Amino acid sequence: MALGYRTSRVAIGITLAVAATQALSQEMPSKSRLDEVLERKILNVCTTGDYRPFSYRPDGANDFVGIDIDLGRSLAKSLDAEAVFIQTKWSDLMADFKAKCDVAMSGISVTLPRQREAFFSEGYLVNGKAPIVRCDDVSKYQTAEAINQPATRVVVNPGGTNEKFARANLANAQIQLFPDNRVIWQEIAENRADVMVAESVEVKLQEKLHPGLCAVNPDQPLQYGEMGFLLPRGDVEFKAYVDQWLHLAKATGEFDRIFEANMK
C-alpha cells in the first residue's frame, strides 16, 4: 500500500471524526437546564389550565390548581426554586414549551410525535381514553364502534390528543370542536353533544362533578395511554434529575397524597 494512500485515509478519518464531534456538540445543549434553574431559582412550567384534575384555572383566578400544579411546585422546591406557571393551550403547547419553559406539566399524554421534538420524563400515570356520556346513554356507547356512527355527536377540545383520537377512531360520527375544555362537559349535559372521549382519570372526576354524566368503562379504556412531563430534547442531565425526583415522590408517598387530594 502506498504511503500517500495511507495518509489520505487517515486524513479522511480525522475529517469525519471532527465533523461528527461538531455535529454532536451542536445537538447537545451547551449547558444543562438543571444548572440554569439552579442559578436563576425559577422553574418555568408550561400548563394549560383547562384540564382537571391535572391543571385548572377558573375564570378570574390568580393561580392554577391540580395534580401537575402541585407536582410542579414539588419539583421546584427540590431545586430550591420557585415554580412560575405559564399558561398555554393545547394547539400551542410544543411551541410555547420550547420558547418559554423548562418543563411542561399539564396531564400531557406521551405520544411519538411529541417525542420527536422533546424528551419525556418517566411516565407517572397510565391513563387511557374513555368516553363520558349522559347516564341514560351508558349502554348505548360501550365501544368505539358504537360511538362511531353518523348520528353520534362527539365533542372535543381542539389541538390535543382528544381531537386526534376522535378523528382517527370516530370519523363517521359528527365531530364538534368546543374551545373551552373547562366547561365542555355542559355540551353533553345540556344535550348539544352525546359523547366526549378523554383520559380515564379525567372522566372519573367529571362524573363526580356533574350529576347526570357517567364515565363508560374508565378502567377498561378504549386506548392505552401514559402521561409524562415534557423536557428539553437532548438534556440528559435535567431528565435524569426530574426522573429521580419523580421516583422519590412516588416512593415516599408524596405523589399519592397529591393525586388523592386533587381527586376529591
C-alpha positions in Angstrom: 0.0 0.0 0.0 1.4 3.4 -1.0 2.3 5.9 1.8 0.2 8.6 0.1 -2.9 6.3 0.1 -2.5 5.5 3.8 -2.0 9.2 4.6 -5.1 10.1 2.6 -7.2 7.5 4.5 -6.0 8.9 7.9 -6.8 12.4 6.8 -10.3 11.4 5.8 -10.8 9.6 9.0 -9.8 12.6 11.0 -12.1 14.9 9.0 -15.0 12.6 9.6 -14.3 12.4 13.3 -14.1 16.2 13.6 -17.3 16.6 11.7 -19.1 14.0 13.9 -17.9 15.8 17.0 -19.0 19.2 15.7 -22.5 17.8 14.8 -22.8 16.2 18.3 -21.8 19.4 20.0 -24.4 21.3 18.0 -27.2 18.8 19.1 -26.2 18.7 22.8 -27.2 21.7 24.9 -24.1 23.8 25.9 -25.5 24.0 29.5 -28.0 21.8 31.2 -31.3 23.3 32.1 -30.7 21.8 35.5 -27.8 24.3 36.1 -29.8 27.2 34.7 -32.8 26.6 37.0 -30.4 26.2 40.0 -28.8 29.6 39.1 -32.0 31.6 38.4 -34.0 29.9 41.2 -37.1 29.9 39.0 -38.7 26.9 37.3 -40.8 28.0 34.3 -43.7 25.5 33.9 -46.0 25.5 30.8 -49.5 24.4 31.6 -52.9 24.7 30.0 -55.2 25.5 33.0 -58.2 23.7 31.4 -57.7 20.1 32.3 -59.0 18.9 35.7 -57.7 17.2 37.8 -54.2 18.0 36.4 -54.2 21.7 35.6 -57.1 24.1 36.1 -57.5 27.8 36.4 -61.1 29.2 36.8 -62.0 32.5 35.2 -60.8 35.3 37.4 -58.5 33.1 39.5 -54.9 34.2 40.1 -53.5 30.8 40.3 -53.7 27.2 38.9 -54.7 24.1 40.8 -54.3 20.4 40.1 -52.1 17.4 40.3 -49.5 18.7 37.9 -49.5 22.1 39.6 -48.7 20.6 42.9 -46.1 18.3 41.3 -44.6 21.4 39.6 -44.2 23.1 43.0 -42.7 20.0 44.5 -40.1 19.8 41.6 -39.3 23.5 42.0 -38.9 23.1 45.8 -36.5 20.2 45.3 -34.4 22.6 43.2 -34.5 25.5 45.7 -36.5 27.4 43.1 -39.9 28.9 42.7 -42.4 27.5 40.2 -43.7 30.0 37.7 -46.7 28.7 35.7 -47.0 30.0 32.1 -50.4 29.4 30.5 -50.6 27.8 27.1 -53.2 26.0 25.1 -53.0 22.5 23.6 -52.5 23.7 20.0 -49.6 25.9 21.1 -48.1 23.5 23.7 -45.0 22.4 22.0 -44.1 25.9 20.6 -44.6 27.6 23.9 -42.7 24.9 25.8 -39.7 25.3 23.5 -39.8 29.1 23.7 -40.7 29.8 27.2 -40.5 26.9 29.6 -38.2 24.5 31.4 -40.9 21.8 31.7 -44.5 21.3 30.6 -46.8 19.7 33.2 -50.5 19.5 32.3 -51.6 15.9 32.1 -49.7 15.5 28.9 -50.1 12.2 27.0 -46.9 10.6 25.8 -47.0 10.4 22.0 -44.4 9.6 19.4 -44.9 12.9 17.5 -44.2 14.8 20.7 -41.2 12.6 21.5 -39.7 13.7 18.2 -39.5 17.2 19.4 -38.8 16.8 23.2 -37.8 14.5 25.9 -40.4 13.0 28.2 -39.9 12.2 31.8 -40.6 8.7 33.0 -44.3 8.1 32.8 -46.2 8.9 36.0 -49.6 7.7 35.2 -51.2 5.1 32.9 -54.4 6.8 31.7 -56.1 5.6 28.5 -59.0 7.2 26.7 -62.6 6.6 27.9 -66.0 8.1 27.0 -68.3 10.2 29.2 -72.0 10.4 28.3 -75.4 11.1 29.8 -76.0 8.4 32.3 -79.1 7.2 30.4 -76.9 6.5 27.4 -74.2 4.4 29.0 -75.4 1.1 27.5 -75.6 2.8 24.1 -72.0 3.8 23.9 -70.0 0.9 25.2 -67.4 0.6 22.4 -65.7 2.8 19.9 -67.7 1.1 17.1 -71.0 2.1 18.9 -69.8 5.7 19.1 -68.5 5.9 15.6 -71.9 6.3 14.0 -73.3 9.2 11.8 -75.9 10.1 14.4 -73.5 10.5 17.3 -72.4 14.0 18.2 -68.8 13.8 19.6 -67.5 16.9 21.2 -63.7 17.6 21.6 -61.4 20.3 22.6 -59.1 21.3 19.7 -55.4 20.7 19.4 -54.7 17.8 21.8 -54.8 14.0 21.8 -58.6 14.0 22.4 -59.2 15.5 19.0 -56.6 13.2 17.4 -58.3 10.2 18.9 -61.7 11.3 17.7 -60.5 12.0 14.1 -58.6 8.7 14.0 -61.2 6.4 15.5 -64.6 8.2 15.3 -64.5 9.7 11.8 -68.1 8.6 11.0 -69.5 10.5 13.9 -70.3 14.2 14.0 -67.1 15.7 15.5 -67.8 19.1 17.1 -64.9 21.4 18.3 -65.5 23.2 21.5 -62.8 25.7 22.6 -63.1 25.7 26.4 -62.2 22.4 27.9 -63.2 23.7 31.4 -66.9 23.7 30.5 -67.1 21.3 27.6 -69.0 18.8 29.7 -72.0 21.1 29.7 -72.4 20.4 26.0 -73.2 16.8 26.9 -75.3 17.6 30.0 -77.4 20.0 28.0 -77.9 17.7 25.1 -75.9 19.6 22.5 -73.5 16.7 22.2 -73.6 13.0 23.1 -70.1 11.8 23.9 -66.7 13.1 24.8 -63.6 10.8 24.9 -60.9 11.9 27.3 -58.4 10.4 29.7 -60.0 7.9 32.2 -58.9 9.8 35.3 -60.5 13.0 33.9 -63.8 11.4 33.1 -63.9 9.8 36.5 -63.6 13.2 38.1 -66.1 14.9 35.8 -68.6 12.2 36.7 -68.3 13.3 40.3 -68.6 16.9 39.4 -71.5 16.6 37.0 -74.5 14.6 38.2 -76.2 13.1 35.2 -72.9 12.3 33.4 -71.3 8.9 33.6 -67.9 7.6 32.6 -68.1 4.5 30.4 -65.8 1.7 31.4 -63.0 4.0 32.6 -61.0 1.1 34.0 -61.1 -0.6 30.6 -60.1 2.3 28.3 -60.6 2.4 24.5 -56.9 3.2 24.0 -53.8 2.7 26.1 -52.0 5.9 27.3 -49.3 7.2 29.6 -48.7 10.7 30.9 -45.3 12.4 31.4 -43.7 15.8 31.6 -42.2 17.5 28.6 -38.5 18.2 29.0 -35.9 19.8 26.7 -34.7 17.5 24.0 -31.2 16.2 24.4 -30.7 17.5 28.0 -30.0 14.1 29.7 -28.8 15.7 33.0 -32.1 17.6 33.5 -34.1 14.5 32.5 -32.1 12.3 35.0 -32.8 14.8 37.8 -36.6 15.0 37.0 -36.9 11.2 36.8 -35.1 10.8 40.1 -37.3 13.4 41.8 -40.4 11.7 40.4 -39.2 8.3 41.6 -38.6 9.6 45.1 -42.0 11.4 45.1 -43.7 8.1 44.4 -41.5 6.1 46.8 -42.2 8.4 49.7 -45.9 8.6 49.1 -45.9 12.3 48.1 -47.2 11.6 44.7 -50.2 9.5 46.0 -51.1 12.3 48.5 -51.1 14.9 45.8 -53.2 12.6 43.5 -55.8 11.8 46.1 -56.1 15.4 47.3 -57.0 16.5 43.7 -59.5 13.7 43.0 -61.9 14.9 45.7 
